[in-house]
Amino acid sequence: MSTDFALVGCGRISRKHCEALTKVQGAKLVAVCDLIRDRAESTGMQWDVPWYTSHETMLGEIHPAIVNVCTESGNHASVAIDVMKRFGCSVIVEKPMALQLSDADAMIQTAREANVRLFTVKQNRFNGPIQLLKRALDEGRFGRVLMITSRVRWHRTQEYYDQAPWRGTWAQDGGCITNQAIHYVDLMQWLGGPVSSVYAASRRFLHRMEAEDAAVATWQFQSGALGAFEATTCANPKDLEGSITVLGEKGEVEIAGFAVNQVRTWAFAEERPEDLQVQDASYVPDNVYGFGHEALFRSILNSLATGQPNMLEGGEGRRTLELVTAMYEAMETGMPVKLGTSYPHSRLGGSNVD
């Protein structure tokens, strides 16, 4: 018995979804959709499924259990809400789940009212090295966590932004934080726990776009730990790194590579026999997306089958979005921003664009 999936949005990330679904037992891709006819047709032909240029038409004819929303970021909320409310499908929405917190709240509320599930894409949580790091934190091996640092130094050409005009715009995308580095924002808060305040600064150095192509931020976690975050698409001539480091009073771990895929440092005051095997979790992905989508879809299928909660639920996506929004607020005000307040100066989602 397989679970039917349909996909809305046949852009850059859709290939990763389609590839992963073909490899996951119990999953079946049954249709794809994109507003651009040629893109919808080529994707449908590649994966040998019906294709459409309207999700309304597609879902009027095809009745999948789950719809993967891979449209432009600024359209995630409207499409997801329509799919859940009108067609009663569960939804897996790409990052970021929305650009406005009010939209994220509406998505979560719609899922509840429609009695369907809403999941967000956080595939890097399933990386082998990250899973080992999470386990070490949960087991208390670090003692008191002191600092968590993440660096996302990737390469994007001007052509990358020009080929999809929505990229780099405040209304539809945001900058390197929301498009590229949001997975690392998520990992920092998933590993380090709730954040109390952030301070951030950004620049637009090399690309013709509205939003930032470089940003730095400092965080204060509720635990007392400090966080340092760096993101850019200005690395040249190629992707340099996507890493995360945790320093504690009893241990230090750095997961590096260009997509948190390699255990670079693994050291604890109290060593264990299994520490000798941690390098086995390292791998070399073919791109910065890694291999986590397959595990992500398996996790979702298991939750749907058992009715159990999942670490990819909509609320998790909202927490990440609030951190991103708070950083954008700090960039505009030049002041530290407390989480859990309002963010009237954030430009994300089209707010306060000059």
N, C-alpha and C positions, 0 to 999 in steps of 0.2 A: 504494500500500500504506500503510495507516494503522496507527498504534499505538493500541490501546484503553486508555482510562483509566477508572477508577471512582473515586468520591469517597465517603469516609466522614466524616460530620459536615457538616451543612448550615446551620451558623451564619453569623455575620457575614462571615467571610473567604471562605466557599465561593463566593459570587457572583463574586469576583475570579478564582478558579480556573476556574469555568465559562466566564466571559466570555473569558478568555485562551485556553482550550483551543479554543473555537470559531473563534479567529482564527489559530491556528497550523497551518500546512500539515503534514499527516502525523499530526495528533493527532485522536482521536475520543473524546468522552465517551460512555460506553455505559451507565452506571448510577450512581445515587446512593443514599446510605443515611444515616439518622439515627434515633436511638432515639425521637425525638419524631415520631409518625406524621404529624401535620399538616405539620410542616416538611419531612419527607422527601417527602411527596406534592406539596406546592406546588413544591418544587425540581425534582422529576422532571417535573412537568407543564410548568414554565416552560422546561425545556431539552429536553423531548420525549424523555425516556429512562425506562426502568424505575426504580422506586424501591422501597426496602426499609427495614425497621426493624431489620435485623440484618445485620452485615457477613458473618457466617458463612453465612446464607442466600443473600445476594447472590453471594458468591464460590463457593458451591456450584452456582449456576446460570449465572453470568457468569464468564468467564475472561479478565480484562484482563491486559495486560502490566504495567501500573503502577497502583498505588492511591495516591491522594492522601489523606493522613490530616490532617483538619482538625477533629478533635474538641477537647474541652476539653484544655488543655495537660497536665493531670495524667494523661490517658488516652493520650497520644501513644505512650508506650513499649509499653504492653500491646497496643494495637491493632496497631501496626507490627510487633511481634515475632510476633503471631499470623498476620498477613497474610503475612509472609515465610516463617515456619516451616511453617505448615499448608497454605498455598495457593500458595507458590512465586512470589509476585508481587514485583516491585521496588516500592519505596516512595518517595514524596516526602512528607516530614513537615513540617508547619508549625512555625514557631518557638514556643517553644523546642523542640528535638527531644525533650527530656525535662526533668524537674525535678530528677532525681538523677543524678549522674555514673555511679553503678553501673548505672542504667537505660540511659544512653547507651552505656556499654560493652557491655551485653547486646545492644542493638540492632545495634551494629557487628559483634559476634561472630556474631549470628544471620544477618545478611546474608552474612557470609563462609561460614558453614556451609551456608546454603541456596543458595549460588552465585547470589545476586541482588544488585541494586544498591540502596543506601540514599542518598537525597539529602535535603538540608535546604533550606528556602526562605529565600533571601537575595536577594530581588529588587532591593534597592537597589544591589547591586554592579553591576547592569546599567544604572543611570542614566547618561545621556550625560555629565553633568558629572563624576560619580564615575569613569567610565572614563578621562576625560581626566586627572584628578588622579592616578589609579593609574599611567598611562603616564608622566607627568612624574616621579613618584617612581622608577619602575623605570629611567628613563633618567638618573637622578642629577641632575636639574635643580635640586633644592633644595640640593645639597651635603649638608652634615650637617643632618639633621632635628633641630630643637630642641624643638618643642612641637606636640602635636596636641590639639585641643579640640573637643568636641561638645556641643551644646545641643539638648535635645528639650523644647520648651515647648508642650504640647498641652492641649486642653480636653476633659474628660470630665465629664458630669453624674452626679449620683447615680443617675438613672434608668438610665444606661448600666450601672452595676454591679448595680443591682437587677433588671434584666431577665434577667440570667444569673447566678444565685446563686454559681456557681463563681468568677466574676471577683473578684480581690482577695483570694482565700483562699490560705493557705500551701499547703494540700494539693493544690490544683488549678491554681494560677495564679502566685502571687507578686504583686508590685505593678507600679508603672510601669516599673521596669527590665526585668522579664521580659516583660511584655505589650506595652508600647509601644516602649520604647527599646532593646530587644535588638538591633535592626538596626543601631543606631548604635554599640553596643558592638562588634558584628561589624566594622563599617567601620573603627573606630579600630584594631583589632588587625590587620585585613587590610592596611590602609595602613601602619601603623607597625611591624608585626612583633611578635615575642613580647614578652610583658609579664612582668616579674620580680616586681613587688609592687604591691599596691593598698591604699588607705585610703579609707574611705567613711563617710558619715553619712546618716541619712534621718529623715523625719518623715511623719506622717499628719495633714495639715492640714485638709482640707475634706470628705473622703468617709468614709462609714461602711463600713469594710472592715477586714480583718485586717492587710494589708500596707501598704507605703508608697505615698503619692501624690506624694512629692518626695524626691529623693536627689541628693547630690553625691559625687564621688569624685576622687581623684588617683591617677595611675598612674605607675609607673616602667617604661619600656621597657628591654629588654635592651640596646638600642643606646645607652642613656644619655639618650634623649629623655624629656621629661615629658609626661604626659597629664592633661587636666582634663575631667571628664564631669559633665553636669548633666541631670537628667530630672525631669519633673513632668507631672501631668495636672490641675494647678491653674490653668493659664492661663485667664483669663476676659476677655471673653465668648466667645472663639473660639481656634482653634489659632493660635499665634504664630510658631513656627519649628521647623525640624528642620535643623540646620546642622552643618558640620564645617569646621575651619580647620587648615591645616598651615603652620607657620612654619619656615623653614630658613635657613641662613646665606646662601643665594643666591636665595631666592624666598619668596613668600607667596601662598597661595590660600585663599579662603573660598568654599565651596559652601553656599548658603543656601536661601531659600524656606521652606515649611513641610514639605518632604520631600526635602531635598538635591537640589533641582531647578533652582536658578539659580546661575550663576557670578556672584558678587558682586565678588570680587577675584581677579585673575590677573596677577601681576607677578613677573618674574624679572630678575636682573641681566644675564643674557644672553638677549635677546629673540630670538624666531624669527618668521618670516613667518606661520606658522600660528596664532600667538597672537592675531592679529587676528580669527580666526574662532571663538574659543572660545565666544563668546556664542550662537552658533548651536545649541549643545548644550542651552541652557536651554529649559525648557518649563513649562507650567502644568498640573499634574494636577488631576483633579476631586476627589481626596481624598488623604489622607496615604499611601495604599498605592502611588500612582504607577502607572507603566506597565511595570514590570520583569518582571511575571509571564510575559508573552509571550516575552521574550528568555530567561528562565529555562527555560521548557519547551522552547524550541528548542535550548538548550544541552544539556539532558538527553537529548533525542531524538538529537542528534548523537553524544553519548557512548555511548549504547546501540547506535547503528548502527556505530560505529567501534571500540568497546571501549576508547576512550581514557579516561584519568582526567579528573575534572571538579572544578572549584573548589567544588562544592556537596556533595561527598561527606560522609558521616556524621562523619568525623573533624573536619571544619571546624565542624560544629555542636557537637561536643564541646568544642572549644577556646573557643567563645563561651560555652557553658554553664559552663565552669570559671571564666572571668572573672566571670560573674554570681555564681556561688556564692562566689567569693573576696570579692566586694564585700559580699555578705550576711554572710559570716563577719566581716568587718571592722566592719560595722554593729553586730553583737552584742557583739564583744569590745572595741571602741573602740581597736583596735590595728592597725598595718599587717599585711598578710597576704601571705606569699610564695606565688607560684603553684607548683604541683607538690607541695604538702603536703596534709594532710587538712583538712577543713573541718567539724569536729564541731558547731559552733554555728549553722551556717546553717539557717534555718527552711524554706527552699525545699523543697517536696515533702512537707511535713508534719512535718519534723524539729523537735524541741524547741519545739513550740507550747505556750504556757502554757494 
